[in-house]
Amino acid sequence: MLVTKQAPDFTGSAFYQGKIKKVSLSDYRGKWVVVCFYPGDFTFV
C-alpha cells in the first residue's frame, strides 16, 4: 500500500480511558491518523 492511497476501512479493539472499546478507521474520517500494529504483542511467541 502506498502512502498516497486511502486505507481500507476496518474495525478493531482499542484500549482507551481504561476500557477496551471498538473503533473504526471511518470514525476518524477527515482527520490525520497514525495506525500502528504490533502483531504478537503480549504473546509468548
mmCIF file as gemmi writes it, N, C-alpha and C atoms, coordinates in Angstrom:
data_model
loop_
_atom_site.group_PDB
_atom_site.id
_atom_site.type_symbol
_atom_site.label_atom_id
_atom_site.label_alt_id
_atom_site.label_comp_id
_atom_site.label_asym_id
_atom_site.label_entity_id
_atom_site.label_seq_id
_atom_site.pdbx_PDB_ins_code
_atom_site.Cartn_x
_atom_site.Cartn_y
_atom_site.Cartn_z
_atom_site.occupancy
_atom_site.B_iso_or_equiv
_atom_site.pdbx_formal_charge
_atom_site.auth_seq_id
_atom_site.auth_asym_id
_atom_site.pdbx_PDB_model_num
ATOM 1 N N . MET Axp A 1 ? 0.848 -1.172 0 1 0 ? 1 A 1
ATOM 2 C CA . MET Axp A 1 ? 0 0 0 1 0 ? 1 A 1
ATOM 3 C C . MET Axp A 1 ? 0.893 1.235 0 1 0 ? 1 A 1
ATOM 4 N N . LEU Axp A 2 ? 0.509 2.202 -0.756 1 0 ? 2 A 1
ATOM 5 C CA . LEU Axp A 2 ? 1.281 3.432 -0.849 1 0 ? 2 A 1
ATOM 6 C C . LEU Axp A 2 ? 0.793 4.474 0.14 1 0 ? 2 A 1
ATOM 7 N N . VAL Axp A 3 ? 1.672 5.353 0.505 1 0 ? 3 A 1
ATOM 8 C CA . VAL Axp A 3 ? 1.331 6.405 1.458 1 0 ? 3 A 1
ATOM 9 C C . VAL Axp A 3 ? 0.228 7.306 0.899 1 0 ? 3 A 1
ATOM 10 N N . THR Axp A 4 ? 0.212 7.502 -0.399 1 0 ? 4 A 1
ATOM 11 C CA . THR Axp A 4 ? -0.769 8.409 -1.003 1 0 ? 4 A 1
ATOM 12 C C . THR Axp A 4 ? -2.147 7.768 -1.198 1 0 ? 4 A 1
ATOM 13 N N . LYS Axp A 5 ? -2.272 6.47 -0.963 1 0 ? 5 A 1
ATOM 14 C CA . LYS Axp A 5 ? -3.55 5.775 -1.14 1 0 ? 5 A 1
ATOM 15 C C . LYS Axp A 5 ? -4.36 5.81 0.149 1 0 ? 5 A 1
ATOM 16 N N . GLN Axp A 6 ? -5.674 5.79 0.007 1 0 ? 6 A 1
ATOM 17 C CA . GLN Axp A 6 ? -6.547 5.748 1.173 1 0 ? 6 A 1
ATOM 18 C C . GLN Axp A 6 ? -6.575 4.327 1.732 1 0 ? 6 A 1
ATOM 19 N N . ALA Axp A 7 ? -6.485 4.203 3.033 1 0 ? 7 A 1
ATOM 20 C CA . ALA Axp A 7 ? -6.508 2.89 3.686 1 0 ? 7 A 1
ATOM 21 C C . ALA Axp A 7 ? -7.933 2.346 3.681 1 0 ? 7 A 1
ATOM 22 N N . PRO Axp A 8 ? -8.096 1.034 3.574 1 0 ? 8 A 1
ATOM 23 C CA . PRO Axp A 8 ? -9.445 0.458 3.654 1 0 ? 8 A 1
ATOM 24 C C . PRO Axp A 8 ? -9.994 0.584 5.075 1 0 ? 8 A 1
ATOM 25 N N . ASP Axp A 9 ? -11.295 0.697 5.176 1 0 ? 9 A 1
ATOM 26 C CA . ASP Axp A 9 ? -11.908 0.815 6.496 1 0 ? 9 A 1
ATOM 27 C C . ASP Axp A 9 ? -11.781 -0.514 7.245 1 0 ? 9 A 1
ATOM 28 N N . PHE Axp A 10 ? -11.576 -0.439 8.539 1 0 ? 10 A 1
ATOM 29 C CA . PHE Axp A 10 ? -11.512 -1.636 9.379 1 0 ? 10 A 1
ATOM 30 C C . PHE Axp A 10 ? -11.97 -1.276 10.776 1 0 ? 10 A 1
ATOM 31 N N . THR Axp A 11 ? -12.331 -2.292 11.534 1 0 ? 11 A 1
ATOM 32 C CA . THR Axp A 11 ? -12.75 -2.123 12.924 1 0 ? 11 A 1
ATOM 33 C C . THR Axp A 11 ? -11.86 -2.984 13.802 1 0 ? 11 A 1
ATOM 34 N N . GLY Axp A 12 ? -11.477 -2.461 14.946 1 0 ? 12 A 1
ATOM 35 C CA . GLY Axp A 12 ? -10.641 -3.208 15.865 1 0 ? 12 A 1
ATOM 36 C C . GLY Axp A 12 ? -10.889 -2.776 17.296 1 0 ? 12 A 1
ATOM 37 N N . SER Axp A 13 ? -10.269 -3.474 18.213 1 0 ? 13 A 1
ATOM 38 C CA . SER Axp A 13 ? -10.383 -3.14 19.635 1 0 ? 13 A 1
ATOM 39 C C . SER Axp A 13 ? -9.255 -2.21 20.032 1 0 ? 13 A 1
ATOM 40 N N . ALA Axp A 14 ? -9.572 -1.257 20.89 1 0 ? 14 A 1
ATOM 41 C CA . ALA Axp A 14 ? -8.568 -0.306 21.358 1 0 ? 14 A 1
ATOM 42 C C . ALA Axp A 14 ? -8.741 -0.088 22.852 1 0 ? 14 A 1
ATOM 43 N N . PHE Axp A 15 ? -7.638 0.117 23.547 1 0 ? 15 A 1
ATOM 44 C CA . PHE Axp A 15 ? -7.665 0.443 24.969 1 0 ? 15 A 1
ATOM 45 C C . PHE Axp A 15 ? -7.705 1.957 25.076 1 0 ? 15 A 1
ATOM 46 N N . TYR Axp A 16 ? -8.796 2.484 25.626 1 0 ? 16 A 1
ATOM 47 C CA . TYR Axp A 16 ? -8.986 3.927 25.689 1 0 ? 16 A 1
ATOM 48 C C . TYR Axp A 16 ? -9.652 4.298 27.005 1 0 ? 16 A 1
ATOM 49 N N . GLN Axp A 17 ? -9.031 5.19 27.741 1 0 ? 17 A 1
ATOM 50 C CA . GLN Axp A 17 ? -9.529 5.674 29.035 1 0 ? 17 A 1
ATOM 51 C C . GLN Axp A 17 ? -9.882 4.527 29.98 1 0 ? 17 A 1
ATOM 52 N N . GLY Axp A 18 ? -8.983 3.537 30.045 1 0 ? 18 A 1
ATOM 53 C CA . GLY Axp A 18 ? -9.129 2.44 30.985 1 0 ? 18 A 1
ATOM 54 C C . GLY Axp A 18 ? -10.086 1.347 30.559 1 0 ? 18 A 1
ATOM 55 N N . LYS Axp A 19 ? -10.619 1.424 29.349 1 0 ? 19 A 1
ATOM 56 C CA . LYS Axp A 19 ? -11.56 0.422 28.867 1 0 ? 19 A 1
ATOM 57 C C . LYS Axp A 19 ? -11.193 -0.021 27.452 1 0 ? 19 A 1
ATOM 58 N N . ILE Axp A 20 ? -11.639 -1.213 27.089 1 0 ? 20 A 1
ATOM 59 C CA . ILE Axp A 20 ? -11.476 -1.706 25.73 1 0 ? 20 A 1
ATOM 60 C C . ILE Axp A 20 ? -12.735 -1.346 24.96 1 0 ? 20 A 1
ATOM 61 N N . LYS Axp A 21 ? -12.576 -0.697 23.814 1 0 ? 21 A 1
ATOM 62 C CA . LYS Axp A 21 ? -13.728 -0.331 23.007 1 0 ? 21 A 1
ATOM 63 C C . LYS Axp A 21 ? -13.446 -0.607 21.542 1 0 ? 21 A 1
ATOM 64 N N . LYS Axp A 22 ? -14.496 -0.726 20.75 1 0 ? 22 A 1
ATOM 65 C CA . LYS Axp A 22 ? -14.374 -0.937 19.309 1 0 ? 22 A 1
ATOM 66 C C . LYS Axp A 22 ? -14.234 0.416 18.623 1 0 ? 22 A 1
ATOM 67 N N . VAL Axp A 23 ? -13.288 0.508 17.713 1 0 ? 23 A 1
ATOM 68 C CA . VAL Axp A 23 ? -13.107 1.719 16.919 1 0 ? 23 A 1
ATOM 69 C C . VAL Axp A 23 ? -12.98 1.326 15.457 1 0 ? 23 A 1
ATOM 70 N N . SER Axp A 24 ? -13.411 2.21 14.59 1 0 ? 24 A 1
ATOM 71 C CA . SER Axp A 24 ? -13.282 2.009 13.149 1 0 ? 24 A 1
ATOM 72 C C . SER Axp A 24 ? -12.464 3.144 12.574 1 0 ? 24 A 1
ATOM 73 N N . LEU Axp A 25 ? -11.761 2.857 11.52 1 0 ? 25 A 1
ATOM 74 C CA . LEU Axp A 25 ? -10.987 3.896 10.853 1 0 ? 25 A 1
ATOM 75 C C . LEU Axp A 25 ? -11.928 4.99 10.347 1 0 ? 25 A 1
ATOM 76 N N . SER Axp A 26 ? -13.13 4.614 9.943 1 0 ? 26 A 1
ATOM 77 C CA . SER Axp A 26 ? -14.097 5.601 9.438 1 0 ? 26 A 1
ATOM 78 C C . SER Axp A 26 ? -14.538 6.581 10.53 1 0 ? 26 A 1
ATOM 79 N N . ASP Axp A 27 ? -14.353 6.234 11.799 1 0 ? 27 A 1
ATOM 80 C CA . ASP Axp A 27 ? -14.669 7.155 12.896 1 0 ? 27 A 1
ATOM 81 C C . ASP Axp A 27 ? -13.805 8.411 12.828 1 0 ? 27 A 1
ATOM 82 N N . TYR Axp A 28 ? -12.671 8.312 12.163 1 0 ? 28 A 1
ATOM 83 C CA . TYR Axp A 28 ? -11.705 9.415 12.107 1 0 ? 28 A 1
ATOM 84 C C . TYR Axp A 28 ? -11.593 10.019 10.719 1 0 ? 28 A 1
ATOM 85 N N . ARG Axp A 29 ? -12.6 9.805 9.879 1 0 ? 29 A 1
ATOM 86 C CA . ARG Axp A 29 ? -12.586 10.342 8.514 1 0 ? 29 A 1
ATOM 87 C C . ARG Axp A 29 ? -12.409 11.86 8.553 1 0 ? 29 A 1
ATOM 88 N N . GLY Axp A 30 ? -11.507 12.363 7.718 1 0 ? 30 A 1
ATOM 89 C CA . GLY Axp A 30 ? -11.238 13.798 7.654 1 0 ? 30 A 1
ATOM 90 C C . GLY Axp A 30 ? -10.197 14.274 8.645 1 0 ? 30 A 1
ATOM 91 N N . LYS Axp A 31 ? -9.655 13.359 9.46 1 0 ? 31 A 1
ATOM 92 C CA . LYS Axp A 31 ? -8.631 13.711 10.45 1 0 ? 31 A 1
ATOM 93 C C . LYS Axp A 31 ? -7.338 12.971 10.117 1 0 ? 31 A 1
ATOM 94 N N . TRP Axp A 32 ? -6.238 13.499 10.584 1 0 ? 32 A 1
ATOM 95 C CA . TRP Axp A 32 ? -4.96 12.811 10.44 1 0 ? 32 A 1
ATOM 96 C C . TRP Axp A 32 ? -4.915 11.683 11.46 1 0 ? 32 A 1
ATOM 97 N N . VAL Axp A 33 ? -4.496 10.488 11.014 1 0 ? 33 A 1
ATOM 98 C CA . VAL Axp A 33 ? -4.456 9.319 11.881 1 0 ? 33 A 1
ATOM 99 C C . VAL Axp A 33 ? -3.159 8.552 11.641 1 0 ? 33 A 1
ATOM 100 N N . VAL Axp A 34 ? -2.541 8.11 12.713 1 0 ? 34 A 1
ATOM 101 C CA . VAL Axp A 34 ? -1.388 7.213 12.629 1 0 ? 34 A 1
ATOM 102 C C . VAL Axp A 34 ? -1.833 5.88 13.202 1 0 ? 34 A 1
ATOM 103 N N . VAL Axp A 35 ? -1.702 4.817 12.419 1 0 ? 35 A 1
ATOM 104 C CA . VAL Axp A 35 ? -2.134 3.489 12.84 1 0 ? 35 A 1
ATOM 105 C C . VAL Axp A 35 ? -0.898 2.614 13.001 1 0 ? 35 A 1
ATOM 106 N N . CYS Axp A 36 ? -0.748 2.009 14.163 1 0 ? 36 A 1
ATOM 107 C CA . CYS Axp A 36 ? 0.383 1.122 14.44 1 0 ? 36 A 1
ATOM 108 C C . CYS Axp A 36 ? -0.143 -0.266 14.788 1 0 ? 36 A 1
ATOM 109 N N . PHE Axp A 37 ? 0.479 -1.267 14.225 1 0 ? 37 A 1
ATOM 110 C CA . PHE Axp A 37 ? 0.112 -2.648 14.509 1 0 ? 37 A 1
ATOM 111 C C . PHE Axp A 37 ? 1.289 -3.337 15.175 1 0 ? 37 A 1
ATOM 112 N N . TYR Axp A 38 ? 1.024 -4.104 16.199 1 0 ? 38 A 1
ATOM 113 C CA . TYR Axp A 38 ? 2.036 -4.879 16.887 1 0 ? 38 A 1
ATOM 114 C C . TYR Axp A 38 ? 1.613 -6.334 16.909 1 0 ? 38 A 1
ATOM 115 N N . PRO Axp A 39 ? 1.793 -7.052 15.795 1 0 ? 39 A 1
ATOM 116 C CA . PRO Axp A 39 ? 1.39 -8.465 15.785 1 0 ? 39 A 1
ATOM 117 C C . PRO Axp A 39 ? 2.205 -9.26 16.803 1 0 ? 39 A 1
ATOM 118 N N . GLY Axp A 40 ? 1.517 -10.079 17.532 1 0 ? 40 A 1
ATOM 119 C CA . GLY Axp A 40 ? 2.192 -10.926 18.517 1 0 ? 40 A 1
ATOM 120 C C . GLY Axp A 40 ? 2.539 -10.217 19.825 1 0 ? 40 A 1
ATOM 121 N N . ASP Axp A 41 ? 2.135 -8.96 19.951 1 0 ? 41 A 1
ATOM 122 C CA . ASP Axp A 41 ? 2.412 -8.223 21.177 1 0 ? 41 A 1
ATOM 123 C C . ASP Axp A 41 ? 1.643 -8.864 22.332 1 0 ? 41 A 1
ATOM 124 N N . PHE Axp A 42 ? 2.259 -8.982 23.474 1 0 ? 42 A 1
ATOM 125 C CA . PHE Axp A 42 ? 1.683 -9.598 24.66 1 0 ? 42 A 1
ATOM 126 C C . PHE Axp A 42 ? 1.425 -11.095 24.484 1 0 ? 42 A 1
ATOM 127 N N . THR Axp A 43 ? 2.164 -11.725 23.587 1 0 ? 43 A 1
ATOM 128 C CA . THR Axp A 43 ? 2.062 -13.173 23.437 1 0 ? 43 A 1
ATOM 129 C C . THR Axp A 43 ? 3.429 -13.772 23.774 1 0 ? 43 A 1
ATOM 130 N N . PHE Axp A 44 ? 3.462 -15.061 23.951 1 0 ? 44 A 1
ATOM 131 C CA . PHE Axp A 44 ? 4.715 -15.733 24.302 1 0 ? 44 A 1
ATOM 132 C C . PHE Axp A 44 ? 5.314 -16.44 23.101 1 0 ? 44 A 1
ATOM 133 N N . VAL Axp A 45 ? 5.142 -15.85 21.929 1 0 ? 45 A 1
ATOM 134 C CA . VAL Axp A 45 ? 5.69 -16.44 20.686 1 0 ? 45 A 1
ATOM 135 C C . VAL Axp A 45 ? 7.138 -16.054 20.56 1 0 ? 45 A 1
